[in-house]
Amino acid sequence: MRHSPLLAPIVALVLWTFVMWAWLYATRIPAMRKARMALDPEQTKEEFNAQIPARARWKADNYNHLHEQPTLFYAVALTLAMLGADGALETALAWGYVALRVAHSLVQSTTNVMIRRFSIFVAASLVLLALTIRAAVLVF
């Protein structure tokens, strides 16, 4: 049985999300120990985050971002795969989206230079828009 080449970038982005998951805990737990933070269930997210150094928070922020716009990517890529619209262009765009999201993660998690991060986000969004338009043309 042939499977769509669009499945590989989908799985790759899910795997990348788990890389970020591991990285966030590898930095957050030591930061929490160093700050001797009490785990108070009454504490707000803002109060909790105020005690974590920014460099440790960036990984968690990015992990959360990987559960936002990429969910649209998964839906559109799976739609294209189901429609059999998984040619070279769609596959290249899907891999491009994954590469841009990985680049976004690396920038946000290391230097967090806002203009660089925003530029990568816009580029990824435009790639996702192109994939979405392709799916829309086929569905409608």
Contacts in CASP RR format, 6 or more apart in sequence:
PFRMAT RR
TARGET T0000
AUTHOR 0000-0000-0000
METHOD contacts of the structure
MODEL  1
MRHSPLLAPIVALVLWTFVMWAWLYATRIPAMRKARMALDPEQTKEEFNA
QIPARARWKADNYNHLHEQPTLFYAVALTLAMLGADGALETALAWGYVAL
RVAHSLVQSTTNVMIRRFSIFVAASLVLLALTIRAAVLVF
4 80 0 8 1.000
4 81 0 8 1.000
4 84 0 8 1.000
4 86 0 8 1.000
5 86 0 8 1.000
5 87 0 8 1.000
5 91 0 8 1.000
6 77 0 8 1.000
6 78 0 8 1.000
6 80 0 8 1.000
6 81 0 8 1.000
6 86 0 8 1.000
6 90 0 8 1.000
6 91 0 8 1.000
6 94 0 8 1.000
7 81 0 8 1.000
8 95 0 8 1.000
9 77 0 8 1.000
9 91 0 8 1.000
9 94 0 8 1.000
9 95 0 8 1.000
9 96 0 8 1.000
9 97 0 8 1.000
9 98 0 8 1.000
10 73 0 8 1.000
10 74 0 8 1.000
10 77 0 8 1.000
10 78 0 8 1.000
10 81 0 8 1.000
10 94 0 8 1.000
12 95 0 8 1.000
12 98 0 8 1.000
13 66 0 8 1.000
13 70 0 8 1.000
13 73 0 8 1.000
13 74 0 8 1.000
13 97 0 8 1.000
13 98 0 8 1.000
13 101 0 8 1.000
16 66 0 8 1.000
16 98 0 8 1.000
16 101 0 8 1.000
16 102 0 8 1.000
16 105 0 8 1.000
17 63 0 8 1.000
17 66 0 8 1.000
17 67 0 8 1.000
17 70 0 8 1.000
20 59 0 8 1.000
20 62 0 8 1.000
20 63 0 8 1.000
20 66 0 8 1.000
20 105 0 8 1.000
20 109 0 8 1.000
21 63 0 8 1.000
23 59 0 8 1.000
23 109 0 8 1.000
24 59 0 8 1.000
24 60 0 8 1.000
24 62 0 8 1.000
24 63 0 8 1.000
27 55 0 8 1.000
27 56 0 8 1.000
27 59 0 8 1.000
28 52 0 8 1.000
28 56 0 8 1.000
28 59 0 8 1.000
28 60 0 8 1.000
30 56 0 8 1.000
31 52 0 8 1.000
31 53 0 8 1.000
31 56 0 8 1.000
32 51 0 8 1.000
32 52 0 8 1.000
35 51 0 8 1.000
35 52 0 8 1.000
37 48 0 8 1.000
37 51 0 8 1.000
37 52 0 8 1.000
49 57 0 8 1.000
52 60 0 8 1.000
54 112 0 8 1.000
58 108 0 8 1.000
58 109 0 8 1.000
58 110 0 8 1.000
58 112 0 8 1.000
59 109 0 8 1.000
61 108 0 8 1.000
62 104 0 8 1.000
62 105 0 8 1.000
62 108 0 8 1.000
62 109 0 8 1.000
65 104 0 8 1.000
65 105 0 8 1.000
65 108 0 8 1.000
66 101 0 8 1.000
66 105 0 8 1.000
69 124 0 8 1.000
69 125 0 8 1.000
69 128 0 8 1.000
70 101 0 8 1.000
72 128 0 8 1.000
72 132 0 8 1.000
73 94 0 8 1.000
73 97 0 8 1.000
73 101 0 8 1.000
73 128 0 8 1.000
73 131 0 8 1.000
76 128 0 8 1.000
76 131 0 8 1.000
76 132 0 8 1.000
76 135 0 8 1.000
77 94 0 8 1.000
77 131 0 8 1.000
79 135 0 8 1.000
79 139 0 8 1.000
80 86 0 8 1.000
80 90 0 8 1.000
80 131 0 8 1.000
80 134 0 8 1.000
80 135 0 8 1.000
80 138 0 8 1.000
83 135 0 8 1.000
83 138 0 8 1.000
83 139 0 8 1.000
85 134 0 8 1.000
85 135 0 8 1.000
85 138 0 8 1.000
89 134 0 8 1.000
90 131 0 8 1.000
90 134 0 8 1.000
93 127 0 8 1.000
93 130 0 8 1.000
93 131 0 8 1.000
93 134 0 8 1.000
94 131 0 8 1.000
96 127 0 8 1.000
97 124 0 8 1.000
97 127 0 8 1.000
97 128 0 8 1.000
97 131 0 8 1.000
100 120 0 8 1.000
100 123 0 8 1.000
100 124 0 8 1.000
100 127 0 8 1.000
101 124 0 8 1.000
103 120 0 8 1.000
104 117 0 8 1.000
104 120 0 8 1.000
104 121 0 8 1.000
104 124 0 8 1.000
107 113 0 8 1.000
107 116 0 8 1.000
107 117 0 8 1.000
107 120 0 8 1.000
108 117 0 8 1.000
END
